[in-house]
């Protein structure tokens, strides 16, 4: 167990996600917008000096390659306040499977649903610190108001952009899209 104190890891801080097909993912371009299906935290729409860069709602914190484990609020000073532990089954989504095949089986790959997550940052810590994380703790997130968010497919960074409101929905205006 002493080894846990030296094993580096990170917490991924996500504010929402959406599902696109593989074909839609390969079509991402700078200037395009992704609208999020599931949003847990939203930027404060009319910030005051004390809430500049703040968010309302709860972010999801997860370890690499893991399901969300904790919820946290992000404050304008860049600190995360751990609020709760997520029940293991709470964030699990079960989609209905469309059993019809396309006329060209090669098109099947383009129809595979792909989840994109939007991260506002990551917090470096040791495995021991991660196992000891509990409600009420505060973590420092190295993020400034206005920093670009990261769009990821699994662990892979596919784009960076800024948060935007589109007809009452939260989205990401893509500024950089990386090779697929």
C-alpha positions in Angstrom: 0.0 0.0 0.0 3.0 2.4 0.5 3.5 2.3 -3.2 0.2 4.2 -3.7 1.9 7.3 -2.3 4.3 7.5 -5.3 2.2 6.3 -8.2 1.2 9.4 -10.2 -2.3 9.7 -11.7 -4.7 12.5 -12.5 -8.4 13.4 -12.0 -10.2 14.3 -15.2 -12.7 17.2 -14.6 -15.6 16.9 -17.1 -18.6 19.2 -17.5 -20.6 17.2 -20.0 -20.6 14.9 -23.0 -22.3 14.1 -26.2 -22.5 11.1 -28.6 -21.6 11.4 -32.3 -21.1 8.8 -35.0 -17.6 8.0 -36.1 -18.4 9.7 -39.4 -19.4 12.9 -37.6 -16.2 12.8 -35.5 -14.0 12.6 -38.6 -15.9 15.7 -40.0 -15.0 18.0 -37.1 -13.4 21.2 -38.2 -12.4 24.5 -36.6 -15.3 26.8 -36.4 -17.8 24.0 -36.1 -19.9 23.6 -32.9 -20.6 20.5 -30.9 -23.8 20.7 -28.8 -23.6 18.7 -25.5 -26.3 16.1 -24.8 -25.5 15.6 -21.1 -24.4 18.7 -19.2 -23.6 18.6 -15.5 -22.1 22.1 -15.0 -22.7 25.3 -16.9 -20.8 28.6 -17.1 -22.4 31.4 -15.1 -24.1 33.4 -17.8 -23.9 36.8 -16.1 -20.7 36.7 -14.1 -20.0 39.2 -11.4 -16.4 40.0 -10.2 -16.8 37.3 -7.5 -18.1 34.7 -10.0 -15.9 35.5 -13.0 -15.1 32.3 -14.8 -17.4 30.4 -12.4 -19.8 27.5 -13.1 -23.1 26.4 -11.7 -23.8 22.7 -11.2 -21.4 19.8 -10.5 -18.5 18.5 -12.5 -17.7 14.8 -12.7 -14.3 13.7 -11.5 -12.9 10.4 -12.8 -9.6 8.6 -12.9 -8.0 7.7 -16.2 -10.0 4.9 -17.9 -12.6 5.0 -15.2 -16.2 6.0 -14.7 -17.0 9.2 -12.8 -16.4 8.7 -9.1 -17.0 12.1 -7.5 -18.8 15.3 -8.1 -17.3 18.7 -7.5 -18.0 22.4 -7.8 -15.4 24.7 -9.5 -14.9 28.1 -8.0 -13.6 31.2 -9.7 -10.3 31.0 -7.9 -9.5 27.7 -9.6 -10.3 25.4 -6.7 -12.5 22.3 -6.9 -14.6 21.5 -3.9 -15.4 17.7 -3.7 -19.2 17.4 -3.0 -20.1 13.7 -3.3 -19.2 10.2 -4.3 -21.1 9.0 -7.5 -22.9 5.7 -7.2 -21.3 3.2 -9.5 -24.5 2.7 -11.5 -25.5 6.3 -11.6 -23.7 7.4 -14.7 -24.2 4.2 -16.8 -26.1 4.7 -20.0 -27.8 1.8 -21.8 -28.6 2.5 -25.4 -31.0 0.5 -27.5 -29.3 -1.3 -30.3 -30.5 -0.7 -33.9 -30.4 -4.2 -35.3 -30.9 -3.1 -39.0 -27.7 -3.2 -41.0 -26.9 -0.6 -43.7 -27.0 -1.7 -47.3 -23.2 -1.4 -47.5 -21.6 -3.2 -44.5 -18.6 -0.9 -44.7 -20.9 2.0 -43.7 -21.4 0.2 -40.4 -18.2 1.7 -39.0 -19.4 5.2 -39.8 -22.5 4.6 -37.7 -20.8 3.4 -34.5 -21.7 5.8 -31.7 -18.7 7.6 -30.1 -18.9 9.5 -26.8 -17.1 12.8 -26.7 -16.4 14.3 -23.3 -15.6 17.9 -22.6 -12.8 18.5 -20.0 -12.1 21.7 -18.3 -8.8 20.4 -16.9 -7.0 17.7 -14.9 -5.7 17.6 -11.4 -2.4 15.7 -10.8 -2.2 13.6 -7.6 -0.9 10.3 -6.4 -2.9 7.1 -6.3 -3.0 7.3 -2.5 -4.5 10.8 -2.7 -7.1 9.6 -5.1 -8.1 6.7 -2.8 -8.4 9.1 0.1 -10.6 11.7 -1.8 -13.8 12.4 0.1 -16.6 15.1 0.2 -15.5 18.4 1.6 -11.9 18.3 0.2 -10.6 21.1 -2.0 -8.3 20.6 -5.0 -6.5 23.2 -7.1 -7.4 23.1 -10.8 -4.9 25.0 -13.0 -7.4 26.8 -15.1 -8.1 30.4 -15.8 -11.4 31.9 -16.9 -11.6 31.8 -20.7 -9.2 28.9 -21.1 -10.2 26.6 -23.9 -11.8 23.3 -22.9 -10.7 19.9 -24.3 -12.9 17.6 -26.4 -11.8 14.0 -26.0 -12.8 10.6 -27.4 -11.8 8.3 -24.6 -8.3 9.3 -23.7 -7.5 10.9 -27.1 -7.6 14.7 -27.4 -9.4 15.5 -30.6 -10.2 19.2 -30.3 -10.0 22.4 -28.2 -12.7 25.1 -28.1 -14.6 27.6 -26.1 -17.9 27.1 -24.4 -20.9 28.8 -26.1 -24.6 29.0 -25.6 -26.7 28.1 -28.7 -30.5 28.5 -28.3 -30.4 27.6 -24.7 -28.0 24.7 -25.1 -24.4 24.5 -24.1 -21.9 23.7 -26.8 -18.3 23.9 -27.8 -17.1 26.2 -30.6 -14.1 24.3 -32.0 -10.9 26.4 -32.3 -8.4 23.6 -32.9 -9.1 20.1 -34.3 -6.3 17.5 -34.3 -5.6 14.8 -36.8 -7.9 11.8 -36.6 
